[in-house]
Amino acid sequence: MNPSLILRGLLLAAGAVLATACATPPSGGDPGHQGFSLWSPGRVDNAVLDSKYGGKHPANANCPGENISPALAWARAPSATRSFVILMDDQAGRAGLGVNHWVGYGIKANVSGLPEGAALAAPATFTVGRNSLGMPYLGPCPPRGNAPQHYVYTLIATSLEAEALPPGLDKAAVLDALKGGKALGAASLVLRFNH
């Protein structure tokens, strides 16, 4: 057999294996990245959330859920991290102007995740901020009949002590407090929701 044909066949087979491996999504645990990463245990990035995770707001017919925040986990934060900030945003909300659903900060550096329902758990294990509606947390509330809407969870590693910021800050105030090099790195996750 021709050696160049054998080599070509081996290269094609290796390329097919690599392409398959790159296209295979993680099984829902730590995605195995080398750097700072955020995930929701048991879910792949871009997974569709069940109805119980939808927002609950009596004044909004698009919010009939149970307002339960999904579990989150993270790994490999920058070594100088002293606390974390968690944000949840719907960039397509308000007809594209965006809606912030969750602002939490002062999460201690030794914490590596938040359990399901942590956004509204009492007492909170972090400092509670205010979302776009002035609330601590509101789950997804996309218009009925839309394609699954994307909700971006962003975890920011900071050099601030966990108690550095007062409660009740909105997203803009928290991000302003992180200027000047206090944000050390970020990891993000997208989860989707529709009715």
Secondary structure, 3 states (H helix, E strand, C coil): CCHHHHHHHHHHHHHHHHHHHHHCCCCCCCCCCCCCEEECCCCCCCCECCHHHCCECCCCCCCECCCCCCCEEEECCCCCCCEEEEEEEECCHHHHCCEEEEEEEEEECCCCEECCCHHHCCCCCCEECECCCCCCECCCCCCCCCCCEEEEEEEEEECCCCCCCCCCCEHHHHHHHCCCCCEEEEEEEEEEECC
